[in-house]
Amino acid sequence: MRLEPTTDGIIFTIRVIPRARRSGLAGVRGEALVVRVQAPPVEGAANIELVGVLAAALRVPKRAIAILAGDHSRQKRVLVSGIDATTAASRLADGGVSTL
């Protein structure tokens, strides 16, 4: 998984799996972080839950996370403000995800 540093934080790709049994990080597939969410992909429910899962895993406020692309897709580009790539990689590793 590639964490792209920006002046505000980091940008990376996410693969969302809606209607999962449990919400949480589920590893890496190719260049994307896989995130499972219980919510269905209806009226933005899965995106809202995705932001909550990412905020908890990266230990940032929900307002620090923005979906840049893929609002209606399983593949998304996400900006996380206020965090650097090293800290994010460490926090994702704490959640069981290897970013290398």
PLY file of the C-alpha trace (Angstrom):
ply
format ascii 1.0
element vertex 100
property float x
property float y
property float z
element edge 99
property int vertex1
property int vertex2
end_header
0.00 0.00 0.00
1.30 3.41 -0.92
0.83 6.40 1.41
1.35 9.59 -0.59
2.49 12.54 1.55
0.91 15.94 0.88
1.27 19.33 2.55
-1.92 18.60 4.56
-1.44 14.92 5.38
-1.55 11.74 3.31
-3.53 10.34 0.40
-4.09 6.64 -0.21
-6.40 4.19 -1.96
-9.07 2.19 -0.18
-11.12 -0.80 -1.30
-14.43 -0.88 0.62
-16.40 -4.06 1.21
-19.94 -3.09 2.29
-22.42 -5.32 4.14
-19.63 -7.12 5.99
-20.22 -9.14 9.12
-17.91 -6.82 11.09
-16.43 -3.41 10.39
-12.68 -2.94 10.41
-9.42 -3.08 8.53
-8.98 -6.24 6.47
-5.47 -6.01 5.05
-4.06 -4.82 1.77
-5.06 -5.84 -1.76
-2.65 -4.58 -4.39
-2.14 -0.86 -3.72
-5.33 -0.47 -1.66
-6.16 -0.77 2.02
-9.16 -3.08 2.39
-11.82 -1.85 4.82
-14.94 -3.83 5.67
-18.07 -1.95 6.77
-21.37 -3.34 7.99
-23.42 -0.58 6.37
-24.95 -1.07 2.93
-23.85 1.19 0.06
-27.08 3.17 0.21
-27.41 6.95 0.68
-23.79 7.30 1.81
-24.13 4.98 4.82
-21.06 2.94 3.88
-18.98 6.12 3.36
-20.00 7.45 6.78
-19.04 4.19 8.44
-15.79 4.06 6.43
-14.79 7.48 7.79
-15.48 6.25 11.33
-13.40 3.10 10.88
-10.48 5.06 9.40
-10.67 7.74 12.10
-10.52 5.09 14.83
-7.67 3.16 13.18
-5.56 6.25 12.48
-6.57 8.01 15.72
-7.62 11.21 14.01
-10.94 13.09 14.18
-13.55 12.19 11.57
-13.38 15.71 10.17
-9.74 15.06 9.17
-10.83 12.46 6.60
-12.10 13.39 3.13
-13.07 11.12 0.26
-11.43 12.69 -2.80
-12.61 10.24 -5.46
-14.87 7.22 -5.69
-17.80 8.48 -3.64
-20.09 5.93 -5.30
-17.48 3.25 -5.90
-15.82 0.52 -3.87
-12.40 1.93 -4.82
-11.77 5.32 -3.18
-8.98 7.89 -2.82
-8.90 9.33 0.68
-7.11 12.33 2.18
-6.28 12.20 5.87
-5.20 15.59 7.21
-2.94 16.17 10.17
-0.94 12.93 9.98
2.28 11.95 8.24
3.00 8.73 6.37
5.26 7.28 9.08
2.69 7.80 11.84
-0.11 6.45 9.64
1.91 3.34 8.73
2.64 2.74 12.42
-1.01 3.11 13.43
-2.21 0.87 10.61
0.37 -1.74 11.66
-1.06 -1.54 15.20
-4.40 -2.44 13.60
-2.88 -5.47 11.93
-2.22 -4.02 8.48
1.22 -4.06 6.92
1.73 -1.08 4.61
4.85 -2.51 2.97
0 1
1 2
2 3
3 4
4 5
5 6
6 7
7 8
8 9
9 10
10 11
11 12
12 13
13 14
14 15
15 16
16 17
17 18
18 19
19 20
20 21
21 22
22 23
23 24
24 25
25 26
26 27
27 28
28 29
29 30
30 31
31 32
32 33
33 34
34 35
35 36
36 37
37 38
38 39
39 40
40 41
41 42
42 43
43 44
44 45
45 46
46 47
47 48
48 49
49 50
50 51
51 52
52 53
53 54
54 55
55 56
56 57
57 58
58 59
59 60
60 61
61 62
62 63
63 64
64 65
65 66
66 67
67 68
68 69
69 70
70 71
71 72
72 73
73 74
74 75
75 76
76 77
77 78
78 79
79 80
80 81
81 82
82 83
83 84
84 85
85 86
86 87
87 88
88 89
89 90
90 91
91 92
92 93
93 94
94 95
95 96
96 97
97 98
98 99
